[in-house]
Amino acid sequence: MKKFILTLLLVFTTLFSFAQREVEFARTYSLLLGVKNYKSEVTWGEVQECDILVQIEKSKVTIYSDRPQEYYVIDILTDESNYSKWLMSDPRGVKCWLYMGVTENNDYYMGIEYNDYVWFYMIKPQE
């Protein structure tokens, strides 16, 4: 468990270059929604501007959109220097995946993927 928490903190610190605090914040500036078909192929919508606060804690990520969304960390599946993927659970107990990373242009992103929907936010760290 200690290794898991340390790895999670390292990923957040690496991705956002934040100081070591218990809670970190970011703001979204764009949103891309997609719908998955029975073959898991995604049909993407148009990019939308948005301004939403994201709170990142050791064991939970909260997105303060019109209806706050909470995602609880179950396991880190991939942990690389510019990309990570976590198995998460929402408050209803439905499992999903959370992606965080840095693009080639040094832009940060965060994605949430369920079996039928996926959405990606472009985010910037709050100082």
Secondary structure in CASP SS format (residue, H / E / C, confidence):
PFRMAT SS
TARGET T0000
AUTHOR 0000-0000-0000
METHOD secondary structure of the structure
MODEL  1
M C 1.00
K H 1.00
K H 1.00
F H 1.00
I H 1.00
L H 1.00
T H 1.00
L H 1.00
L H 1.00
L H 1.00
V H 1.00
F H 1.00
T H 1.00
T H 1.00
L H 1.00
F H 1.00
S C 1.00
F C 1.00
A C 1.00
Q C 1.00
R C 1.00
E C 1.00
V C 1.00
E E 1.00
F E 1.00
A E 1.00
R E 1.00
T E 1.00
Y E 1.00
S E 1.00
L E 1.00
L E 1.00
L E 1.00
G E 1.00
V E 1.00
K E 1.00
N C 1.00
Y C 1.00
K C 1.00
S C 1.00
E C 1.00
V E 1.00
T E 1.00
W E 1.00
G C 1.00
E C 1.00
V C 1.00
Q E 1.00
E E 1.00
C C 1.00
D C 1.00
I C 1.00
L E 1.00
V E 1.00
Q E 1.00
I E 1.00
E C 1.00
K C 1.00
S C 1.00
K E 1.00
V E 1.00
T E 1.00
I E 1.00
Y E 1.00
S C 1.00
D C 1.00
R C 1.00
P C 1.00
Q E 1.00
E E 1.00
Y E 1.00
Y E 1.00
V E 1.00
I E 1.00
D E 1.00
I E 1.00
L E 1.00
T E 1.00
D E 1.00
E C 1.00
S C 1.00
N C 1.00
Y E 1.00
S E 1.00
K E 1.00
W E 1.00
L E 1.00
M E 1.00
S E 1.00
D C 1.00
P C 1.00
R C 1.00
G C 1.00
V C 1.00
K E 1.00
C E 1.00
W E 1.00
L E 1.00
Y E 1.00
M E 1.00
G E 1.00
V E 1.00
T C 1.00
E C 1.00
N C 1.00
N C 1.00
D C 1.00
Y E 1.00
Y E 1.00
M E 1.00
G E 1.00
I E 1.00
E E 1.00
Y C 1.00
N C 1.00
D C 1.00
Y E 1.00
V E 1.00
W E 1.00
F E 1.00
Y E 1.00
M E 1.00
I E 1.00
K E 1.00
P E 1.00
Q C 1.00
E C 1.00
END
